[in-house]
Amino acid sequence: PATSLVPKAAKEMGIDFPTLCEKILLTASIGKF
């Protein structure tokens, strides 16, 4: 599943999952406006 790939990719980029979620939320909220 994609959900297991996201944290794995984040670890490879050196980003922890909460930070990644925050970035996704920020990007999503920016995209709405």
Backbone as XML, in Angstrom:
<?xml version="1.0"?>
<chain id="A" units="angstrom">
  <residue number="1" name="PRO">
    <atom name="N" x="0.824" y="-1.222" z="0.000"/>
    <atom name="CA" x="0.000" y="0.000" z="0.000"/>
    <atom name="C" x="0.849" y="1.259" z="0.000"/>
  </residue>
  <residue number="2" name="ALA">
    <atom name="N" x="0.307" y="2.317" z="-0.524"/>
    <atom name="CA" x="1.033" y="3.585" z="-0.619"/>
    <atom name="C" x="1.387" y="4.124" z="0.760"/>
  </residue>
  <residue number="3" name="THR">
    <atom name="N" x="0.544" y="3.834" z="1.753"/>
    <atom name="CA" x="0.768" y="4.373" z="3.097"/>
    <atom name="C" x="2.083" y="3.884" z="3.682"/>
  </residue>
  <residue number="4" name="SER">
    <atom name="N" x="2.497" y="2.651" z="3.335"/>
    <atom name="CA" x="3.752" y="2.139" z="3.863"/>
    <atom name="C" x="4.946" y="2.687" z="3.088"/>
  </residue>
  <residue number="5" name="LEU">
    <atom name="N" x="4.714" y="3.096" z="1.838"/>
    <atom name="CA" x="5.789" y="3.646" z="1.020"/>
    <atom name="C" x="6.132" y="5.075" z="1.415"/>
  </residue>
  <residue number="6" name="VAL">
    <atom name="N" x="5.150" y="5.813" z="1.885"/>
    <atom name="CA" x="5.383" y="7.222" z="2.205"/>
    <atom name="C" x="6.398" y="7.403" z="3.333"/>
  </residue>
  <residue number="7" name="PRO">
    <atom name="N" x="6.224" y="6.740" z="4.491"/>
    <atom name="CA" x="7.220" y="6.899" z="5.554"/>
    <atom name="C" x="8.604" y="6.413" z="5.122"/>
  </residue>
  <residue number="8" name="LYS">
    <atom name="N" x="8.640" y="5.353" z="4.305"/>
    <atom name="CA" x="9.905" y="4.812" z="3.817"/>
    <atom name="C" x="10.628" y="5.845" z="2.964"/>
  </residue>
  <residue number="9" name="ALA">
    <atom name="N" x="9.900" y="6.475" z="2.055"/>
    <atom name="CA" x="10.469" y="7.509" z="1.201"/>
    <atom name="C" x="10.904" y="8.703" z="2.038"/>
  </residue>
  <residue number="10" name="ALA">
    <atom name="N" x="10.104" y="9.031" z="3.041"/>
    <atom name="CA" x="10.423" y="10.156" z="3.912"/>
    <atom name="C" x="11.714" y="9.889" z="4.677"/>
  </residue>
  <residue number="11" name="LYS">
    <atom name="N" x="11.886" y="8.660" z="5.153"/>
    <atom name="CA" x="13.114" y="8.300" z="5.871"/>
    <atom name="C" x="14.324" y="8.455" z="4.966"/>
  </residue>
  <residue number="12" name="GLU">
    <atom name="N" x="14.190" y="8.053" z="3.711"/>
    <atom name="CA" x="15.294" y="8.163" z="2.764"/>
    <atom name="C" x="15.645" y="9.620" z="2.501"/>
  </residue>
  <residue number="13" name="MET">
    <atom name="N" x="14.654" y="10.500" z="2.570"/>
    <atom name="CA" x="14.893" y="11.926" z="2.365"/>
    <atom name="C" x="15.296" y="12.619" z="3.656"/>
  </residue>
  <residue number="14" name="GLY">
    <atom name="N" x="15.241" y="11.882" z="4.780"/>
    <atom name="CA" x="15.623" y="12.464" z="6.055"/>
    <atom name="C" x="14.516" y="13.283" z="6.690"/>
  </residue>
  <residue number="15" name="ILE">
    <atom name="N" x="13.273" y="13.013" z="6.303"/>
    <atom name="CA" x="12.131" y="13.725" z="6.867"/>
    <atom name="C" x="11.342" y="12.747" z="7.728"/>
  </residue>
  <residue number="16" name="ASP">
    <atom name="N" x="11.000" y="13.171" z="8.949"/>
    <atom name="CA" x="10.181" y="12.291" z="9.766"/>
    <atom name="C" x="8.723" y="12.403" z="9.342"/>
  </residue>
  <residue number="17" name="PHE">
    <atom name="N" x="7.934" y="11.381" z="9.698"/>
    <atom name="CA" x="6.565" y="11.310" z="9.192"/>
    <atom name="C" x="5.688" y="12.484" z="9.611"/>
  </residue>
  <residue number="18" name="PRO">
    <atom name="N" x="5.728" y="12.930" z="10.875"/>
    <atom name="CA" x="4.911" y="14.104" z="11.242"/>
    <atom name="C" x="5.243" y="15.338" z="10.407"/>
  </residue>
  <residue number="19" name="THR">
    <atom name="N" x="6.531" y="15.547" z="10.147"/>
    <atom name="CA" x="6.941" y="16.678" z="9.318"/>
    <atom name="C" x="6.397" y="16.515" z="7.903"/>
  </residue>
  <residue number="20" name="LEU">
    <atom name="N" x="6.458" y="15.290" z="7.400"/>
    <atom name="CA" x="5.950" y="15.016" z="6.060"/>
    <atom name="C" x="4.455" y="15.303" z="5.981"/>
  </residue>
  <residue number="21" name="CYS">
    <atom name="N" x="3.710" y="14.858" z="6.998"/>
    <atom name="CA" x="2.262" y="15.117" z="7.036"/>
    <atom name="C" x="1.992" y="16.613" z="7.046"/>
  </residue>
  <residue number="22" name="GLU">
    <atom name="N" x="2.796" y="17.332" z="7.813"/>
    <atom name="CA" x="2.628" y="18.787" z="7.896"/>
    <atom name="C" x="2.856" y="19.424" z="6.531"/>
  </residue>
  <residue number="23" name="LYS">
    <atom name="N" x="3.905" y="18.968" z="5.836"/>
    <atom name="CA" x="4.196" y="19.499" z="4.506"/>
    <atom name="C" x="3.047" y="19.200" z="3.541"/>
  </residue>
  <residue number="24" name="ILE">
    <atom name="N" x="2.519" y="17.986" z="3.615"/>
    <atom name="CA" x="1.412" y="17.599" z="2.738"/>
    <atom name="C" x="0.194" y="18.470" z="3.010"/>
  </residue>
  <residue number="25" name="LEU">
    <atom name="N" x="-0.102" y="18.686" z="4.298"/>
    <atom name="CA" x="-1.251" y="19.515" z="4.662"/>
    <atom name="C" x="-1.056" y="20.945" z="4.188"/>
  </residue>
  <residue number="26" name="LEU">
    <atom name="N" x="0.148" y="21.476" z="4.363"/>
    <atom name="CA" x="0.431" y="22.842" z="3.933"/>
    <atom name="C" x="0.305" y="22.957" z="2.419"/>
  </residue>
  <residue number="27" name="THR">
    <atom name="N" x="0.848" y="21.984" z="1.711"/>
    <atom name="CA" x="0.771" y="21.992" z="0.254"/>
    <atom name="C" x="-0.677" y="21.889" z="-0.201"/>
  </residue>
  <residue number="28" name="ALA">
    <atom name="N" x="-1.450" y="21.038" z="0.471"/>
    <atom name="CA" x="-2.854" y="20.853" z="0.108"/>
    <atom name="C" x="-3.646" y="22.132" z="0.361"/>
  </residue>
  <residue number="29" name="SER">
    <atom name="N" x="-3.376" y="22.783" z="1.485"/>
    <atom name="CA" x="-4.124" y="24.005" z="1.811"/>
    <atom name="C" x="-3.752" y="25.140" z="0.859"/>
  </residue>
  <residue number="30" name="ILE">
    <atom name="N" x="-2.484" y="25.187" z="0.453"/>
    <atom name="CA" x="-2.054" y="26.211" z="-0.504"/>
    <atom name="C" x="-2.715" y="25.948" z="-1.859"/>
  </residue>
  <residue number="31" name="GLY">
    <atom name="N" x="-2.808" y="24.674" z="-2.238"/>
    <atom name="CA" x="-3.400" y="24.317" z="-3.516"/>
    <atom name="C" x="-4.877" y="24.658" z="-3.612"/>
  </residue>
  <residue number="32" name="LYS">
    <atom name="N" x="-5.557" y="24.746" z="-2.469"/>
    <atom name="CA" x="-6.994" y="25.027" z="-2.476"/>
    <atom name="C" x="-7.290" y="26.489" z="-2.777"/>
  </residue>
  <residue number="33" name="PHE">
    <atom name="N" x="-6.348" y="27.370" z="-2.468"/>
    <atom name="CA" x="-6.648" y="28.797" z="-2.599"/>
    <atom name="C" x="-6.114" y="29.398" z="-3.889"/>
  </residue>
</chain>
